[in-house]
Amino acid sequence: MARQITLDDREVIEIVNSQGAVTGSFLFNPTDLDIVQRCEKVIDYFNNLQMPDSENVDMDAFNSISNQIKDQFDYLLDSEASVTLFAHCNPLSPREDGTLYCEYVLDTITKFIEKEYNVRTKKTQARISKYTRKYQK
């Protein structure tokens, strides 16, 4: 049997509702440098998204777009996160403020990624400075 090593920096991210109850979770690496590139592609997808005509709703088109949106979140987070993110609400559900639920989720996730990335980058810079200080004159 071959020896093994584990290389997995993904964390369990819990989804919590406004009452504080955990409604689901998914595995995610919030500091994966490739996530910036994936995020740009997902945002571009949303910027070019063509919604079906609201007066003559074609449920097949509606469901197709909803599934595409879920696929975009799975791609962004490099997991099957859409199962948890949209377990209780369709991505195209309108919110009270007029935004779509998927917009709200994307905004929340990108803020989380940015915060985590900044915290970890500062820790890395501090660690590197600690080791390079002894080599500076």
Residue, then its C-alpha position, 0 to 999 in steps of 0.5 A: m500500500a502506498r503512503q499518503i499525504t493529505l493536502d486539503d485546506r478547505e474549511v467547513i463553512e456554515i450557512v446561518n439564517s437570520q435567526g442564527a440557525v445553521t441551515g447547511s454547510f459546504l467545503f470551501n477554501p476562501t483563500d484559493l488564489d484561483i477564486v479571484q479569477r473564478c469570481e471575475k468569470v461569475i460576475d461577468y456571467f451575471n452582468n450578461l444574464q438575460m432574464p426571461d420575459s416576466e409577462n410570458v414566463d416560460m418555466d423551462a427557460f426559468n428553470s434553465i437559468s436557475n440551474q445555470i446560476k447554481d452551476q456558477f456558484d458551484y464553479l465559484l466555490d469549487s464545490e457543490a455549494s449550490v445545494t446548500l446555498f439554494a436549499h430554501c430559496n430559488p436563486l431567482s427569487p426576488r427579495e424585498d429590496g428588489t434584488l434577486y436572491c442569487e445577487y444577495v448570496l454572491d455579494t455575501i460570499t464575495k465579502f466573506i472571501e475578501k475579508e478572509y483573504n485580507v486576514r490571511t495575507k496579513k498573517t503571511q506577510a507578518r510571518i515572512s517579515k519575521y523570517t527575513r528580518k534576521y537576514q537584513k542588515 
